[in-house]
Amino acid sequence: MNSFEENITFVIVSFKSSHIIEKCIKSIKPHIKIIIIENSDNIYIKNYLENKFSNVKVIIAKENLGYGKGNNLGISKVNTQYAFILNPDVFLEENCLTELYKAKLILQDDFSILAPNHLNNYGFFLSKYNNFKKEIMEVDYVKGFAMLINLKKIIYKEIFDENFFLFLEEIDLCKRIKNNGGKIFVIQKSKVQHLARQASGDGLNIELCRNWHWMWSLYYYNYKHSGILTAYRAIVGKFFSSIFKLFFCLLFFNKKKFLIHYYRLNGLFNAISKKPAWLRPDDI
């Protein structure tokens, strides 16, 4: 184990992800520390994973804290220089940490976040930059499913804004880092595989919760960083689209899509009313 790996702790926020999280853990070298925040009261998963994997510590949150607050709890237990934020449905390719280590040496530790590339590339995310073929590419933001945070470069007591429950927390973090002169990089040759939306399942209540929080977070993010006019501009098209689709679904008795757009509008109205992001899957 090199000194870089000794200085990494993985933080994985899980919500009833026992069906997939073992594969995630197995993709990480067994000598590297892993902290799992289980956003439920499932003590069984703690006992099972800690007995099976000697490098894993599971903290039972006893409630659904969400992505940001859950990661903050995990990071508060980290005593290494780097916290590697990872979703339960992400698997490291064999070269992931090796390529991040090479980038760290080249950058001489002058970074706030390093992010591995997706197995099939970030797609549109990379193509927006003229130098997208560079192996180390400075960017404005990275997606939160896999990112290495250099805790020595972060000045915030709470890394993630806990007002978010789901969506845009990592984009908010990246924006604050960039506004303070921090540097964020994607490392092209460092690869992970992300199964997307597999961590907590795809039941209707999960889908409705996602739609609710997407609209809440979209308004809150834009209001926080750019003010009320920008926030309204960000949501106005989606507002009228959901209104139209709501009546269309009602007309044609499409209950599922009706509920989706109802929850989207409800999330938006809660954000505009400055109510917290309160909705949880169990509330539906």
Steps between C-alpha positions, in 0.01 A plus 500: 500500500642838400471815708228636272274203567575523873370856488164414340175418675200410287167644611194324364148617581255214468123474522391136510766421238596154626415352159787683333743642755709183537614527139597862566703402808675217315619743232700687769832357618446314830761700692333838435262639763130518420232682700140423406215720617184291489207742478260264675470303823618173341741364761523173306697665219749638753562160659519323167740739324729557800533125552569434134738790426771593752555844342133604527334702777124551475322785677123457533341843458157371620335741256532604138749788520534541124814520291658819637435456871591131480831579333572773754448247778736257329764765432488607867633152585785514246853544637683478168588784261262382230135403512387307195125552457346200326146387420406141587430427131848604385785255445866595467688375197842352573690812395283752686720580800826456307405770252376730776834455675690592184287812466557593864877487444480711183274755669718497813189467714367834374138398460177498698333217309622228263232299323543177308346475157196286428577175322331634185629854560306793642350556153360851456679606815842452343411624153418851621872561554738569209774294663283198576770257383739602778565233760464749786223747431399792720122539512236709673322208662487122524216260573469375856497126439881481528737775611816525707491799735827647630390596849807720551366731230142525626425787735138417583398344828221318317619383157152466351210740547258297709199697378513277192363151550551369148645647177747785436684473833827418323444773239446746784821383668697534177368850441602609849844346452551677166375830642772471766775428249505122540583261218295204377624241252371201308765233444422343166680167545366440852180302447190400693181328396177665612172311476295816573182484710570145615598585858150543643280330244239635261167465682233761439554670836874532421423648159249746643749602768771558238271721293393699806860564606625574150267799476565608859876484454497670160319803640703510823836469322428784258346718771801443727764587243330746265186640661128476449484608133747233390316244711171584329663486158641156582161353586244689293515268198483190720210651696280557194604164353389320815172695513423400140598136555304483823173581323594282203557201730176572682315504170644166392494334845877452523529480876876443525600796285233713665659430839850572368403847379291565810803427718726710276269798547465433872878495543529826311229673706672386820830649380342830397329512840844448661390179666772242570556198278285286727364225275628143553406183309321364808277811506342407166 
